[in-house]
Amino acid sequence: MRTLAFQMPDRGGGPTGPRIRGGRPSRRIRTLLMTLGVLAVLCMAFTMFAGFWTNWLWYRSVDYSSVFTTTLWTKIGLFCVFGLLMAASVGLNIWLAHRLRPPLSAMSMEQQNLDRYRMGIAPYKKWLLLGITALVGLIAGASASSQWRTWLMWVNGVSFHQKDPQFHLDVSFYAFDLPWYRFLLGFGFATVILSVIAAAVTHYLYGGLRVTSPGARTTAAATGHLSVLIGIFVALKAVAYWLDRYGLAVKSSDFKATGNWTGLRYVDANAYLPAKTILFCIAVICALLFFATLWRRTWQLPVIGLGLMVLSAILIGGLYPAIVQKFQVQPNEQAKEAPYVQRNIKATREAYGIDDAKVSEYAGTSDTKDKTKLRKDVDSTASVRILDPNVVSPTFQQLQQMRNYYAFPTNLDVDRYEVDGQEQDTVIGLRELNLNGIPKNNWINDHFRYTHGYGVVAAKGTTADSEGRPVFTESDLPSTGSLGTYQQRIYYGEKTTQYSIVGGPQKEVDYSDDDGEKNTSYTGNSGVNLDNTLNRAAYAVTLGEPQILYSGAIGKGSRILYNRTPKERVEAVAPWLTIDGDAYPAVVDGSIQWVVDAYTTTNGYPYASRTTLGDTTADSLTATNNQRAVVAQQNQVNYIRNSVKATVDAYTGKVKLYQWDTEDPVLKTWMKAFPGTVQPKSAIPSALLDHLRYPQDLFKVQRELLTRYHVTNPQTFLSGSEVWQVPDDPTNDSGSAVPPYYLSMKMPDQTARTFSLTTTFTPNGRDNLSAFMSVDAQAGSKDYGKIRILKLPTNTTVNGPKQVQSQFNSEQDIAETISLLNRGHSNVEYGNLLAVPLDGGLLYVEPVYVRGGGLKYPLLRKVLVTYGGNTAFEDTLDEALDKVFSGDGSSTTKPPDESTSPPTTSTDPTVQQALNDAQKAFDAGQTALKKGDWQAYGEAQKDLQDALSRAEEAQSKADKADKAGGSGGKNGDGKASSTSSPSPSAGTGASAAASPSSSPSG
């Protein structure tokens, strides 16, 4: 039969191509096909090589080749070890099953059907075995290589020197060891399952297992072989039960009292933990019963043991904990859960660095009657920033873009610089390359000529000029100002997302001025050299741009720059770090440095509640603006540290990593794995230290946790009565959380102002203020990172941000002026609503911007201020503060009325003429305001200021003349003279015409 089977005729289709001499292809066709096949293989091989080679070249160019080699060799090692283990295990069991096949016997119908398959694969058994083992080995190796982080953390793990309260094991066991053990366990399960399947199929194919044949269904050899494999599987299940005991300390679950919960609760410690121990013992016994089949050759006892294990898992592992929860925990939940809640509170506060947060009681209202003192205290308490970096980018763009091929980021940054001998909160942005604005897009322009941005633009954060524009401290092109001399070319930036080829025969556009274009050629040592053909070919393939291979624009000295955003570069050289969503620039020692905050994280801190970084770091800026990214969108963590401060040079692209948290065991672990990549904290230059700050994303994670974990009493925590929430941003319609704000201020327990990051809290489901939070964000400060929380009393109501904004909008005079500003083609934009603690109360300040007339950028036109129920809406911050603390600032001044016009009788002619000029300027300003003509409005403001100054001077002279003449400034009946003075409705200075106190009354 077997001979006949091999002599069966070929019943395939007819010829499928040109054939000669017996149907074989001609030699030319065969040669052509072989050549094409070889070329296809070579192309695929070179494509794979090009990706590898360009990666190696890039890492070498940034001096982090050790990161590339360590990662590569770790992946290769894991791939080979676990791939070979899987292949050897599956291959060995296939070979063993084939070796244990029974001798030929009477052929049943089932065996006759299988015989055809046995004969079919007989000539290819070795190749089939190699193919199967190679396939499973490749899959297993690829899966194992993705665990390179887990392996490096396990092999380099550093002790936390903290133990969990249940098992008294070091936290490093859960953070570094347990993940690796779980991977090994999962790999073991996969290996055994595939081995069982492969062995069972082989036994069935060769008669060791029978489904329909009469007599015994399995041979003794097959029974022993499969029993051992199943016994190994059950033994691994026993190990899983044992590890599950420790896994309870990092297990996430829903807890109605707190929401997301991590760690053991009462039912875990008193039901699940004993159950896992019992199931471990049962699984060990069951595994031994399976191994015993090597001698007993029967399935009876192992099957009974397996059934017992399954039944125990249902009863002990499922039903018993449910009974404990129902009848022991629920009737007295707070008492039962309190010890475990206390563990969770302690661990969570430690894991997120909020355990030292200082909570102080704060009245929320001021008892001070001396308004003059309060007004003076404002200046010493806070340097209130009225230039909102998230609003004024279009203003920077219009006033300082200079050329269309430059652009500023949508969100500018806040930093500190010394201006006129004093430290000043500064809004800063870089004039980066904008390829959408170049005169003509083509390959040469996009990648060779327009390659970089130019210069820093900075403005005072606490003031604006008379036109509402920023007061620039660094401006123009090239940039000049208070920052001194520095390398202004920006080859690496947040908006620089595509490659450039520089330094070769093709000159680059440096910048343009009145004398025309200025050209330059890159002289830095960044990027990869394109001098040789291999590199050019590799990049031509990798980037899909064949012109790189043959373009004449590339020659000696040409270098290719890519991975050019600060975030990309830091992520590449430190793939084990989580990168903050916002890099910010700083001028340091003659260069522009991008500062990037980086975090070490783990989700294996026992008892600490988990949070999703993408959700926690989202706010109104990330919701409405693609420029401000969230950090690590889906990463779930329960431990985070700002352990590394990184810098990226905007000209050279040089990346430096500095150790910031010297106690972080996760960072120490990675520093062992990648020695030499992170420099010590002592290496941070002092000039750079002045610009380092507390990162926003870490602050947002911490504030979200503090909405619940500011409570340290487990009973109060369980009741949920003290839960806070981060309020929605009231200045826009995004419906997302208000972002934290940087400003220089001092908290009640501080003696001097310090650069801080602040936010507010409201009670859960309500809009009144419940707390104010700040962190010392100035890196050089001795209290850097100290969190202070001012907790307001629950029995009084203090307005929160939403209520303050509503109060602003409901004031009749403010509403009229806002409506007036919104007319025509003008639009009102609200800036950041800042809150500042002041003498027991809260001072709120909000700048108001207007995009008016033909202007496409916002100008600061008004400042809203409220304190203690008094509200002011004036042209400048000082005027608004003066108004609020003047004693009669319960609301804005009323619109002018004709009955309040300046009296004209008995008036000095010079004074009268000045007042008439002031009235004309006032009317002109109002007319310009209605039309949205800001140029005419500004001129009217200047005329008004001049007229009021003349009136004041003339009145002073008249008063002196009266006094010299013996009148004493009184008329004949002894009453004060009715000589006119500047009208209160006109205000003072250049601000009066647009203030709500001078808006039309209908």
Disulfide bonds with the S-S distance in Angstrom:
none
